[in-house]
Structure formats: C-alpha cells, structure tokens
Amino acid sequence: MTELWYAIVLGIVEGITEFLPISSTGHLLLCQQWMGISMDDSFWKMFAIFIQIGAILAVVVYFRDRIVQLLKCSRRGQLVAATPLVVSVGGTASDRPTATLEDSPACAQAGRYSPLFLVLIATVPVLVIGFLTHKLVEQYLETARVIAIVLFVGGLIMVLIEYLRPAVTTREIEEMTLLQAIGIGCAQVLAAVFPGTSRSAATIMAGMVGGLSRAAAAEFSFFLAIPAMFAACGYSLLKQIRSQTGMSSQQAMLLAVGTIVSFLVAWVVIAGFMNFIRKHSFVPFAIYRILLAAVVFWALW
C-alpha cells in the first residue's frame, strides 16, 4: 500500500510540474528523497521517467485538433493561415475562427517550414547530448544541492527575460524559422544535463528570447516534448526490461497507476497554463523556483 501511495503522489507531482516552468525532474527527485526512496533503486528511477508518458498523452489529447491541422498542412506542403489558438479543457477548436485549408488564405510562403518539421529538427540536439551524458548526470548531478542551485539560477534568468521583454516577431508557430527552432532545441539540452532546469522553462524562455510570443513559445514547447520524452521513456523502459531484475506484476501496476494519474492531472494543468500565460507573465513561476531553492538549501543546512 505504501508503494501505491508513492506512485499516486509521484504521478500527481509529474502531472502538475511537467509543463509548468518549475522542473518536473527536480520535483520528482526531491519527492523521492523526502519519501525515503533510494536514489539507487533502478525501478523508481525508471518510474520517474516512464510516467512522463501520461503527461505527453495529455498533450496529444488536448491539442488533438491542432496536431491534425498541422499534419494536414505538412502533407499538402503548405501552412494553414495562422489563427489565434484558444482551446477549451477538451482541446477542441470550437472557440477559434473556423478555417479550412481550402478557404484559408494562401500561406505557403517561400522558405517557410512546417512546424512539425521544426519540432523534429529541434529534437535532435537533446537526443544526441542526452544519450551521451545520461550516465554522468545520474552519477553526479541528481542531487538536492545541484537541483536547488539550478532552480535558483533558472528563476533569476526567467525574471531577467521578463524584465527585458524581448520584442515579439513571431506570434504563431507557423511563422517560425529554422534558426528559432534550432535555438530552442539547443536550450532543451540544458534540461537533460542539469536536473532542476525544467524542459518547459528552457524551451519557452529560449523561444521568447528568439522572438516568439508567450503563447507560441509554450505551444512549440508542448509539441517539442512529444518526441523527446517518448524517446526517453522508451529507452528507460527498455533498460529496465533488459536488466537482470526485470519487472514484477506489482511494479507494472505501479507504473500504470502513476501514468494514469499524471495523464489526468497534466490534462487539467495544460488547460489552465495556456489560459494563464495569455494574460500573465512567468514571474510567479520564477519566484516559486527561487523560494523552493531557498527551502531546499535550508533543509540541507
């Protein structure tokens, strides 16, 4: 029963923190330490990565209409006219002006890339660097002290970016350039190397520095998470299956519970987050990061 509660709590933490710029990995590692879970336990290490699948499925379900729209555009080799993305908790496009590929203005601009192609390009850096450095990260950087430092520094950077307010040149992801996508992809590497960075914080802030609006940066960050996190989850699960310990039926049940909980919680959080950032800045999240870092430093002291 104790392990079941561990799975539920970690699933809730994953669902809440995965797409907020406050670091899901950092929160999960801190929770595992405070709950007394051994950081050397291979199953719980894999559990913390695998339940991200639930959060990613929430992205797919929530943005399902948007993803289908982009897929259709990609197949036809053209981009649909950019329209404001306003989605409900169900992820439907009912609140958005109706537009089809046939009746939308010609948007196949020369030199413009499909957003889904840009997502794939931006995923390459984290797959390469993450694969090369994951053992080093697990051995030396998954500590409360490192997480606290990264949370604090990341919070300060977020405040600085919001204070400087980079000029917005790209309001929709259909308008993104290859250079912007590569820059965001490189920023995503920081989250793979330094636990506590927050993948969403690194990619959204990089997008804003590159000229994306908050909404466009967040949307691209969500889509960018899909291939990278599926790859990380699949690799982690494969390592566990190929290990000598394997996986018991109880462990499989814990994985299922944690994944389902993270999916349900993430679905609600995504809806609230997208509505929040259209009216507010990221400063509250930055303040939270700094305060959490202070609490961790105090606990360590």
Beta strands, then each sheet from edge to edge (+ up, - down):
end
